[in-house]
Amino acid sequence: MCSNVNLMTEVIESEALSAEEEAFAGKLTEMVNHGMAGLMIAIGHRTGLFSAMKGGGALSSDDLAKRAGLNERYVREWLGAMATSGIVLIDRASGKFVLPAAHGAFLGTDAAHGSMSSYFQYLSVLGSVETRIVECFEKGGGLSYGDYDRFHECMAEDSYQTVVAALEDAILPLAPWTIGQLEAGIDVADVGCGLGKALIRLAGLFPNSRFTGFDLCADTVRQAESEAAERGLDNVRFVQADATRLEGAGLFDLIVTFDAIHDQAHPAAVLAHIRRLLKPGGTYLMQEIGARTAVADNLDHPLAPFIYTVSCMHCMSVSLGQGGVGLGAAWGEELARAMLADAGFTRVEVHQLPHDQMNNYFVCRPD
């Protein structure tokens, strides 16, 4: 590994490069460094190192290891990565490290402005299936949800920040009529509910309403049921079900999906099922990636490389793995509107929320 890096450096230094070549080589070097730093950010998030550094002033590796309850040698190397990448600062005289408050506001599970460090976990989660994805490039097909280690856990943490914590103040007010309905008592479904965090929060907030979560994965359903039981909630249930095969009609007053439609094997069929499952006058609230359908229209999107990579490594793959169409995370607002119209949603409003730069929120009604 080190020899490869040295060779790259020697090539850059020894050959006469054009300005364009030199700039691109520099960009690649920067990307390698950023990628490696990203892995260390994920470790800092998972081990609680960022939280342990907050309010602690200047710390040696030994100080930080004791505070976090971790092995000093690993902490020391982690600090080296964080200092050289500019995440933490080092005092040359004392050799101690400081996490600036402005940086700490975005790092760790207790981040004041939302934990951006949580997103870096996807680097290792998705990297763990790289060989399998390479095989898919060669042979086609896809992967199953079970092929990914910790993906549901990472998604739940992501969802907590963007959805669960924002339900009362930001998301439900997009369809304000639903709040009074929920207080009075209605039937609500979450299709592709994952670990059920959003539905459990809603069930606690609105005890007069009845909530049903549907998810393909048995493990997530069991975990959701367990959490609901621990919280003593008797107005929420979870069902293992393939969203492409949901049955019934006119069962729910409100249906929600949070970052779930684009993963489906057959998303058009799922949208049609959702329309059929709604009662007359019902509402469908859909959170989906805030992108455009054409790649060229996403060139200036600040998170476009993240979106397309997660899509290739997971969203598209799990759809193809079920024999599906592989819609992908970046299906975009234009295609989403067209597919919603085809499913029978004649009134669609699209909203963006200040706390969630990644997603659009679609408020859909059939009449």
C-alpha positions in Angstrom: 0.0 0.0 0.0 2.7 2.5 1.0 4.8 1.6 -2.1 1.8 2.3 -4.3 1.4 5.7 -2.7 5.1 6.4 -3.1 4.9 5.3 -6.8 2.0 7.7 -7.4 3.9 10.5 -5.8 7.0 9.7 -7.9 5.1 9.6 -11.1 3.5 13.0 -10.4 6.8 14.5 -9.5 8.9 13.0 -12.3 6.7 13.4 -15.3 6.0 16.7 -17.0 2.3 17.0 -16.4 -0.1 19.5 -18.0 -1.9 21.8 -15.6 -5.1 19.8 -16.1 -3.3 16.5 -15.3 -1.6 17.9 -12.3 -4.9 19.4 -11.0 -6.7 16.1 -11.4 -3.9 14.1 -9.8 -4.2 16.5 -6.9 -7.9 16.0 -6.7 -7.5 12.2 -6.6 -5.0 12.5 -3.8 -7.3 14.7 -1.9 -10.2 12.2 -2.4 -8.0 9.3 -1.1 -7.2 11.3 2.0 -10.8 12.3 2.5 -12.0 8.8 2.1 -9.6 7.4 4.7 -10.5 10.3 7.1 -14.1 9.4 6.6 -13.5 5.9 7.9 -11.9 7.4 11.0 -14.8 9.8 11.5 -17.1 6.8 11.5 -15.0 5.1 14.1 -15.0 8.3 16.2 -18.7 8.4 16.0 -19.3 4.7 16.9 -16.8 4.7 19.8 -17.9 7.9 21.3 -14.6 9.6 20.9 -16.1 12.9 19.6 -18.5 13.1 22.5 -15.6 12.3 24.9 -13.5 15.2 23.5 -16.3 17.8 23.9 -15.7 20.2 26.8 -12.5 18.5 27.8 -10.0 21.1 26.6 -6.6 19.9 25.4 -6.3 16.1 25.8 -3.4 13.7 25.3 -4.2 10.3 23.8 -4.0 8.8 27.2 -6.4 11.4 28.6 -8.9 10.7 25.9 -8.5 6.9 26.1 -9.3 7.0 29.8 -12.2 9.3 29.3 -13.7 7.2 26.5 -12.8 3.8 28.1 -10.8 2.8 25.0 -7.4 1.4 24.2 -4.8 4.2 24.2 -2.8 2.9 21.2 -5.8 2.9 18.9 -6.9 6.3 20.2 -3.5 7.7 19.5 -3.5 6.6 15.9 -7.1 7.8 15.5 -6.0 11.2 16.8 -3.2 11.3 14.2 -5.7 10.8 11.4 -8.1 13.4 12.8 -5.3 16.0 13.4 -3.8 15.6 9.9 -7.2 15.8 8.3 -8.1 19.0 10.2 -11.0 17.5 12.2 -9.2 18.1 15.5 -6.3 20.5 16.3 -3.0 19.7 17.9 -0.9 21.9 20.1 2.7 21.4 18.9 4.2 22.4 22.3 2.2 20.0 24.4 1.3 17.4 21.8 -2.3 17.5 23.1 -5.5 17.6 21.0 -8.6 19.8 21.0 -11.9 19.3 19.2 -13.1 22.9 18.3 -16.6 23.6 19.4 -17.6 24.5 15.9 -16.5 21.1 14.7 -18.0 19.2 17.6 -21.4 20.8 16.8 -21.6 18.4 13.8 -19.9 15.3 15.3 -21.0 12.5 17.6 -24.4 11.3 18.6 -24.9 14.4 20.8 -24.1 16.9 18.0 -25.9 20.2 18.5 -26.6 20.7 14.8 -27.2 17.1 13.8 -24.7 14.4 13.6 -23.0 14.5 10.2 -20.5 11.9 11.5 -23.3 9.3 11.4 -23.3 9.4 7.6 -19.7 8.3 7.4 -20.7 4.8 8.7 -22.0 4.1 5.2 -18.4 3.9 4.0 -17.6 0.7 5.8 -21.2 -0.7 5.6 -21.2 -0.4 1.9 -17.5 -1.2 1.5 -18.2 -4.6 3.1 -20.2 -5.7 0.0 -17.8 -4.3 -2.6 -16.7 -7.7 -3.9 -20.3 -8.8 -4.2 -21.2 -5.6 -6.1 -18.3 -6.2 -8.4 -19.7 -9.6 -9.2 -23.1 -7.9 -9.9 -21.3 -5.6 -12.4 -20.0 -8.7 -14.2 -23.0 -11.0 -13.9 -26.0 -8.8 -13.1 -28.5 -9.4 -10.3 -28.3 -7.9 -6.9 -28.0 -8.4 -3.2 -30.5 -9.0 -0.3 -30.9 -6.8 2.7 -29.4 -9.6 4.8 -26.1 -9.2 2.9 -25.4 -5.8 4.6 -24.0 -5.5 8.1 -25.5 -2.8 10.3 -27.4 -1.2 7.4 -30.7 -1.0 9.2 -29.0 0.3 12.3 -27.4 3.1 10.3 -30.7 3.9 8.5 -32.5 4.1 11.8 -29.9 6.6 13.2 -30.2 8.6 10.0 -34.0 8.4 10.1 -34.1 9.5 13.7 -32.4 12.8 12.8 -34.3 13.6 9.6 -37.7 12.0 10.4 -38.4 11.0 14.0 -37.1 14.1 15.7 -38.9 16.3 13.1 -42.3 14.7 13.0 -44.2 17.1 15.2 -42.5 20.4 14.3 -41.8 20.0 10.6 -43.2 17.0 8.8 -46.8 16.6 10.0 -47.4 20.4 9.5 -46.8 19.8 5.8 -50.2 18.2 5.9 -51.8 20.1 8.8 -55.2 18.5 8.5 -53.7 15.2 9.5 -52.8 16.5 13.0 -56.4 16.9 14.1 -57.3 13.6 12.5 -54.5 11.9 14.4 -55.6 13.4 17.7 -59.2 12.2 17.1 -58.2 8.7 16.0 -57.4 7.4 12.5 -55.8 4.4 10.9 -52.2 4.9 9.8 -49.7 2.8 7.9 -45.9 3.0 7.4 -44.8 1.0 4.3 -41.2 0.0 4.6 -41.1 1.0 8.2 -37.6 -0.5 9.0 -37.1 -0.6 12.8 -40.4 1.3 13.2 -38.9 4.4 14.9 -41.2 6.9 13.2 -44.4 4.8 13.8 -43.5 4.2 17.5 -43.1 8.0 18.0 -46.4 8.6 16.3 -48.1 5.9 18.4 -46.9 7.6 21.5 -47.9 11.1 20.4 -51.4 10.1 19.3 -52.9 7.3 21.5 -56.3 7.5 19.9 -55.0 6.5 16.5 -54.1 3.0 15.3 -50.7 2.3 13.5 -49.5 -0.5 11.3 -45.9 -0.9 10.0 -45.1 -3.1 7.1 -41.5 -4.2 6.3 -40.0 -7.0 4.2 -37.4 -8.0 6.8 -38.4 -10.3 9.7 -35.5 -9.1 11.9 -36.5 -5.4 11.8 -40.2 -6.3 12.4 -39.2 -8.3 15.5 -37.0 -5.4 16.8 -39.8 -2.9 16.2 -42.3 -5.1 18.0 -39.9 -5.5 20.9 -39.4 -1.7 21.3 -43.2 -1.0 21.1 -43.8 -3.6 23.8 -41.1 -2.1 26.0 -42.8 1.3 25.6 -46.2 -0.2 26.5 -47.8 0.8 23.2 -50.9 -1.2 22.4 -52.0 1.0 19.4 -49.2 -0.1 17.0 -48.4 -3.3 15.3 -45.8 -4.5 12.8 -46.3 -6.9 10.0 -43.7 -8.7 7.8 -44.9 -8.2 4.3 -43.7 -7.6 0.8 -44.9 -4.1 -0.2 -45.5 -5.3 -3.8 -48.1 -7.7 -2.5 -50.1 -5.7 -0.1 -53.8 -6.6 -0.1 -57.0 -4.8 0.8 -58.6 -1.5 -0.1 -59.7 1.6 1.8 -58.0 0.6 5.1 -56.0 3.7 6.1 -56.6 7.4 6.5 -52.9 8.2 6.3 -50.0 6.3 4.8 -46.4 7.3 5.1 -43.2 6.1 3.5 -39.8 7.4 4.6 -37.0 6.8 2.1 -38.5 3.5 1.1 -40.1 3.6 -2.4 -37.0 3.7 -4.5 -35.7 0.5 -2.8 -38.8 -1.5 -3.8 -38.6 -4.3 -6.4 -41.6 -2.8 -8.2 -42.1 0.8 -7.0 -44.9 1.5 -9.4 -46.9 -1.4 -8.0 -46.2 -0.3 -4.4 -47.5 3.2 -5.2 -50.6 1.7 -6.8 -51.2 -0.4 -3.6 -50.8 2.6 -1.4 -53.4 4.5 -3.5 -55.8 1.5 -3.2 -55.2 1.2 0.6 -56.1 4.8 1.2 -59.6 5.6 2.4 -61.6 8.2 0.4 -60.0 11.6 1.3 -56.9 10.0 2.7 -53.4 11.4 2.5 -50.1 9.8 1.4 -46.9 11.4 2.7 -43.7 10.3 1.0 -40.1 11.2 1.9 -37.7 10.6 -1.0 -34.2 11.7 -2.1 -34.3 15.3 -3.3 -32.7 14.9 -6.7 -33.5 15.4 -10.3 -34.2 12.6 -12.7 -31.5 13.5 -15.2 -27.9 13.0 -14.1 -26.9 16.3 -15.8 -29.3 18.1 -13.6 -27.6 16.8 -10.5 -24.1 18.0 -11.2 -24.4 20.8 -8.7 -26.2 18.8 -6.1 -24.0 18.9 -2.9 -24.6 15.3 -2.1 -24.9 13.8 -5.6 -21.8 11.4 -5.4 -23.1 10.1 -2.0 -26.6 9.5 -3.4 -25.4 7.7 -6.6 -22.9 5.6 -4.6 -25.4 4.5 -1.9 -27.9 3.8 -4.8 -25.4 1.6 -6.7 -24.1 -0.2 -3.6 -27.5 -0.7 -1.9 -30.8 0.8 -3.1 -30.6 -0.3 -6.7 -29.0 -3.6 -5.8 -31.6 -4.8 -3.3 -34.3 -4.0 -5.8 -32.5 -6.0 -8.5 -31.8 -8.7 -6.0 -35.5 -9.3 -5.7 -36.0 -9.5 -9.4 -37.0 -5.9 -9.5 -36.5 -2.9 -11.8 -33.6 -1.3 -9.9 -35.2 2.2 -9.8 -32.3 3.7 -7.8 -32.2 6.4 -5.2 -31.8 9.2 -7.7 -35.0 8.6 -9.5 -35.7 12.3 -9.1 -38.7 14.6 -8.6 -39.8 14.5 -12.2 -40.1 10.7 -12.4 -41.6 10.6 -8.9 -44.3 13.0 -9.9 -45.1 11.0 -13.1 -45.3 7.7 -11.2 -47.5 9.2 -8.5 -49.8 10.5 -11.2 -49.9 7.1 -12.8 -50.8 5.6 -9.4 -53.8 7.9 -9.1 -52.5 10.8 -7.0 -53.9 13.9 -8.7 -52.8 16.4 -6.2 -49.1 16.4 -5.3 -47.1 19.1 -3.4 -43.4 18.9 -3.0 -41.6 20.4 0.0 -38.1 20.8 1.3 -37.3 21.2 5.0 -34.4 23.2 6.3 -33.1 20.4 8.6 -33.0 17.8 5.8 -31.0 18.8 2.7 -31.1 15.3 1.4 -34.8 14.7 0.9 -38.0 16.0 -0.7 -41.4 15.5 1.1 -44.3 14.7 -1.2 -47.8 15.4 0.1 -50.1 13.3 -2.1 -53.9 13.1 -2.3 -56.0 11.2 -4.8 -58.8 13.8 -5.1 
